[in-house]
Amino acid sequence: MHPYEGDYILPDFRFNSGEILPDLRLHYTTLGKPRYNNQGKTTNAIWIGHGTTGNGHQFLGPKFANELFQPGQLLDTNKYYIILPDGIGHGKSSKPSDGLRAKFPAYDYHDMVRAQYHLITDHLGVNHLHLVMGTSMGGMHSWVWGYTYPKLMNYILPLACLPVEIAGRNRIMRKMLINAIRNDPDWNYGDYTIQPSGLIAALNILLIMTSVPLQWQKSAPTQKQADIMLDNKLSEYAAKLDANDVIYQFEASHNYNPYPHLKKIKASLLAINSADDQVNPPELGIMEQSIKQVTKGEYVLLPITEETRGHSTHTLAKLWKHHLAQFINH
C-alpha cells in the first residue's frame, strides 16, 4: 500500500455563491490503480470522503486502513483504486487560511462534490465509481453524490450522518460554534495575527457535539482526570485548526438537504449510524423514515458497546466492515 499524493487545479471555479476562485487547488491521495473493462468503464474506483475539519489522510490510520485496505481485506488496494480527496477548505486543498482569509469564496457541499467530480473524471480519468462512501460530512457528501450523479456509482455508504436539512440541536451547535468565533473582537473580521480566543470557545462546543458519555466517564472517572482530558483535547484541536477555516467548514452545511431528492438515487445505499452518536441521535427517528424514500436503501444502527466511540465510530472500520461486506457482496 503505497499512497500517491497530488494536486489538481481547477481554473476559474465558479461557486454556487457566484464567486470565482482563479485557481482552486484540490489535494488528493490515491491507493492502487484504476482498472477498466472492455467498454472503457472504470470498474474498481472507490471515493471516500472525510468529515468536517478533517482530510483524506485520516483514512490511512490503522483503525481504518489496517481493517480495509490490506491484502485480502474488503477494499484491498491490490484490487481497488482508492481516492481520498481533501475537500475544499480542508487539508491541503484551497482554504481561507492560505491567504484570502474571510475573502475566500463561500462554499457549500454542492461546490465540494462538484469540484471532486471534476477531479476524478477530468484529472484521474475515472468515469464510474464502484463505491462512494464517507464519514460525517463525507457521509453527507455521499448522499449528494447519489442524487447529483445517480448513474456514476454502484454502491453508497454514508456513515454517521442524516439525509435531511441541518436543523434542531445539530444546527444550533454549529451556529453557536460559528458565533463563538465571529463575536470575538479578536477575530477582527478574519484579519487576526494570532488565533482568536473565540476558537477555543468554538472547540468547547465541538467537544460537546462529538462527546461520548459512556467512554468519557471511563476515560476520566475523577474530576482531575476530566480536567486533564479537556485540556489535552483542546490543545490537540487548537494545534491544527484555524478560526476562519472552521467558520467556513461548518457554514458549508447551511443548505444541505438531500431529503427532497432521495428518490433520484439509483445506486444501492447502506446507511450506518451508531446509537451513541450525539450528532445524529437515533431517538430522532429521521433515518428510519428517510431510508424508505431510497429505492434500494438499507439502514443499520450499531448498538452502544464497549467498543463504540460515538460519532467517531465512523472511523472504527472493524465495527461495521462486516455490514459493508454483506452489502457489496450480496
C-alpha positions in Angstrom: 0.0 0.0 0.0 1.9 3.0 -1.3 -0.1 6.2 -1.2 0.3 8.7 -4.1 -0.4 12.4 -3.4 -1.2 15.0 -6.0 -2.9 18.4 -6.6 -5.4 19.3 -9.3 -6.0 22.9 -10.2 -9.5 23.9 -11.4 -9.2 27.3 -13.2 -11.8 30.0 -12.6 -14.0 27.7 -10.5 -17.4 29.3 -10.0 -19.1 28.6 -6.6 -22.8 28.5 -6.1 -22.5 31.9 -4.4 -21.5 33.3 -7.8 -17.9 34.0 -6.6 -15.0 32.8 -8.6 -11.6 31.5 -7.5 -9.0 31.8 -10.3 -7.2 28.6 -9.2 -9.0 26.2 -7.0 -6.5 23.6 -5.7 -7.8 20.1 -4.8 -5.3 17.9 -3.0 -5.8 14.1 -3.0 -4.3 10.8 -2.1 -4.8 7.6 -4.0 -4.0 3.9 -3.3 -3.9 1.3 -6.0 -4.5 1.7 -9.7 -7.7 2.2 -11.8 -9.0 -0.7 -13.9 -11.2 -0.6 -17.0 -13.5 -3.0 -18.7 -13.6 -3.6 -22.5 -16.0 -0.6 -22.8 -13.5 1.7 -21.1 -15.6 1.9 -17.9 -13.7 2.2 -14.6 -14.6 -0.9 -12.6 -12.7 -0.6 -9.3 -12.7 3.1 -8.1 -13.8 4.0 -4.6 -14.3 7.6 -3.3 -14.0 8.1 0.4 -15.0 11.5 1.9 -13.7 12.8 5.2 -15.5 14.7 8.0 -15.7 18.4 8.9 -12.2 19.8 9.8 -10.6 16.5 8.6 -8.7 15.5 5.5 -8.2 12.4 3.3 -5.1 11.3 5.2 -7.3 10.3 8.2 -8.2 7.1 6.4 -4.6 6.0 6.3 -4.6 5.4 10.0 -4.6 1.9 11.4 -8.3 2.0 12.7 -9.4 2.3 9.1 -6.7 1.3 6.6 -5.5 -1.8 8.6 -9.1 -3.1 8.6 -10.0 -2.4 5.0 -7.0 -1.8 2.7 -4.6 -4.6 3.4 -4.1 -7.7 1.1 -7.1 -9.9 1.2 -9.3 -7.4 3.0 -12.6 -6.0 1.8 -11.1 -2.9 0.0 -7.7 -4.5 -0.8 -5.7 -1.8 -2.7 -4.3 -4.5 -5.0 -7.8 -4.8 -6.3 -9.3 -1.4 -5.8 -8.4 2.2 -6.7 -9.0 4.2 -3.5 -9.4 8.0 -3.9 -9.0 10.1 -0.7 -9.5 13.8 -1.5 -9.2 16.8 0.8 -12.4 18.8 0.4 -12.5 22.5 -0.4 -11.5 24.4 2.7 -9.8 21.3 4.2 -6.3 19.7 4.4 -4.0 20.8 1.6 -6.8 22.0 -0.7 -7.6 25.7 -1.2 -8.8 27.2 2.1 -9.3 30.6 3.7 -6.1 30.3 5.8 -4.0 30.1 2.6 -4.2 33.9 2.5 -7.6 35.1 1.4 -9.0 34.7 4.9 -12.6 35.9 5.2 -12.4 37.0 1.5 -12.3 33.3 0.4 -15.5 32.4 -1.6 -18.3 31.0 0.4 -18.6 27.3 -0.5 -21.2 24.6 0.2 -21.4 20.9 -0.1 -22.6 21.0 -3.7 -19.5 23.0 -4.6 -17.3 20.5 -2.8 -18.9 17.5 -4.6 -18.9 19.2 -8.0 -15.2 20.1 -7.7 -14.3 16.5 -6.7 -16.4 15.2 -9.6 -14.1 17.2 -11.9 -11.1 15.9 -10.0 -12.0 12.2 -10.6 -13.3 12.5 -14.1 -11.1 15.2 -15.8 -7.9 14.6 -13.9 -7.9 11.0 -12.6 -9.7 9.5 -15.6 -12.4 7.8 -13.6 -15.8 7.6 -15.3 -17.5 5.3 -12.8 -17.3 4.6 -9.1 -17.8 1.2 -7.6 -18.4 2.6 -4.2 -19.0 6.1 -2.8 -18.6 6.3 1.0 -17.8 8.8 3.7 -17.8 9.7 7.3 -19.8 12.5 8.9 -19.5 15.4 6.3 -18.2 12.9 3.8 -21.2 10.7 4.5 -23.4 13.7 3.8 -21.5 14.3 0.6 -22.2 10.6 -0.3 -25.9 11.4 -0.3 -25.3 14.4 -2.5 -23.2 12.3 -4.9 -26.0 9.8 -5.1 -28.7 12.2 -6.3 -26.4 14.6 -8.3 -24.7 11.9 -10.3 -27.1 8.9 -10.0 -25.6 6.8 -12.7 -22.0 7.3 -11.6 -21.8 4.6 -8.8 -22.9 1.1 -7.9 -23.0 1.5 -4.1 -23.2 4.2 -1.5 -22.2 4.0 2.2 -22.9 7.1 4.3 -21.6 6.8 7.8 -22.6 8.9 10.9 -24.9 11.4 9.2 -28.6 12.0 8.2 -30.0 12.9 4.8 -32.0 15.9 5.9 -31.5 19.7 6.5 -29.1 20.5 9.3 -31.6 21.7 11.9 -32.5 21.3 15.6 -29.6 20.8 18.0 -27.2 20.0 15.2 -27.7 23.4 13.6 -27.9 25.2 17.0 -24.5 23.8 18.0 -23.0 24.7 14.6 -24.4 28.2 14.8 -23.1 28.6 18.4 -19.6 27.4 17.2 -19.6 29.9 14.4 -20.8 32.7 16.6 -18.2 32.0 19.2 -15.5 33.0 16.7 -17.3 35.8 14.9 -18.4 37.5 18.1 -14.9 37.6 19.4 -13.4 41.1 18.8 -10.0 39.4 18.3 -11.4 37.7 15.2 -11.3 41.1 13.6 -13.4 40.1 10.6 -10.9 37.4 9.8 -7.8 39.6 9.9 -6.1 38.3 13.1 -2.4 37.7 13.6 -2.8 35.1 16.3 -5.7 32.6 16.6 -8.6 34.4 18.4 -9.7 33.1 21.8 -13.1 32.5 20.2 -11.6 29.5 18.5 -11.2 27.8 21.9 -14.8 28.7 22.8 -15.9 27.1 19.5 -13.8 24.0 20.1 -15.6 23.6 23.5 -18.9 23.4 21.6 -17.4 21.0 19.1 -16.3 18.7 22.0 -19.8 18.7 23.4 -21.2 18.0 20.0 -19.0 14.9 19.5 -18.9 13.7 23.1 -19.2 10.1 24.1 -20.8 9.9 27.6 -20.1 6.3 28.4 -16.5 6.3 27.2 -15.6 9.7 28.6 -16.8 8.5 32.1 -14.5 5.5 31.8 -11.6 7.6 30.5 -12.0 10.3 33.1 -13.6 8.8 36.2 -12.3 11.6 38.5 -12.6 15.4 38.4 -8.8 15.8 37.9 -8.7 13.3 35.1 -11.7 15.0 33.4 -9.9 18.4 33.6 -6.7 16.9 32.1 -8.7 15.2 29.4 -10.4 18.5 28.4 -7.0 20.4 28.3 -5.5 17.7 26.2 -8.4 17.6 23.7 -8.5 21.4 23.3 -4.7 21.5 22.8 -4.9 18.8 20.2 -7.7 20.5 18.2 -6.3 24.0 18.6 -2.8 23.0 17.3 -4.2 22.0 13.9 -7.2 24.3 13.3 -7.6 27.9 12.0 -10.6 30.1 13.1 -11.5 31.3 9.5 -11.2 27.7 8.2 -13.5 26.5 11.0 -16.2 29.1 10.2 -16.3 28.1 6.6 -16.1 24.4 7.3 -19.2 24.5 9.4 -21.1 27.1 7.4 -20.7 24.9 4.3 -23.6 22.7 5.5 -26.1 25.6 5.6 -28.1 24.5 2.5 -27.5 20.7 2.7 -30.8 18.8 2.3 -30.9 15.6 0.3 -34.4 14.6 1.6 -36.4 16.0 -1.4 -34.0 14.2 -3.8 -33.8 10.8 -2.2 -35.9 9.1 -4.9 -33.3 10.2 -7.5 -30.7 7.8 -6.0 -30.3 4.8 -8.3 -27.4 3.1 -6.5 -27.8 0.6 -3.7 -27.3 2.5 -0.4 -26.5 1.4 3.1 -26.6 4.0 5.8 -24.8 3.2 9.1 -25.1 5.2 12.3 -24.2 4.4 15.9 -26.6 4.6 18.9 -24.2 6.7 20.9 -23.7 9.4 18.2 -24.5 12.7 19.8 -24.5 14.5 16.5 -27.1 12.1 15.0 -29.0 10.7 17.9 -31.2 7.7 17.0 -34.2 8.9 19.0 -34.9 11.4 16.3 -36.2 8.6 14.1 -35.1 10.5 11.0 -33.2 7.8 9.2 -35.9 5.1 9.7 -38.3 7.4 7.9 -35.8 8.8 5.3 -34.4 5.4 4.1 -37.9 4.4 2.9 -37.5 7.1 0.2 -34.4 5.4 -1.2 -35.4 2.8 -3.8 -32.5 0.4 -2.9 -31.8 1.7 0.6 -30.9 -0.1 3.9 -30.1 1.2 7.3 -28.1 -0.3 10.2 -28.0 1.3 13.7 -25.0 0.0 15.6 -25.8 -0.6 19.3 -23.7 1.0 22.1 -21.0 -1.4 23.1 -17.6 -1.3 24.9 -16.0 -0.6 21.5 -18.2 2.1 20.0 -17.0 5.7 20.3 -20.0 7.9 19.5 -19.7 9.9 16.3 -16.1 8.7 15.9 -17.4 5.1 15.4 -17.4 6.0 11.7 -13.6 5.5 11.5 -13.5 2.3 13.5 -14.0 0.1 10.5 -13.8 -3.2 12.5 -17.2 -2.3 14.0 -19.1 -2.0 10.7 -17.0 -3.6 7.9 -19.0 -6.9 8.1 -22.1 -4.9 7.2 -20.3 -3.3 4.2 -19.1 -6.8 3.1 -22.6 -8.2 3.1 -23.8 -5.1 1.3 -21.4 -5.1 -1.6 -21.2 -8.9 -1.9 -24.8 -9.9 -1.8 
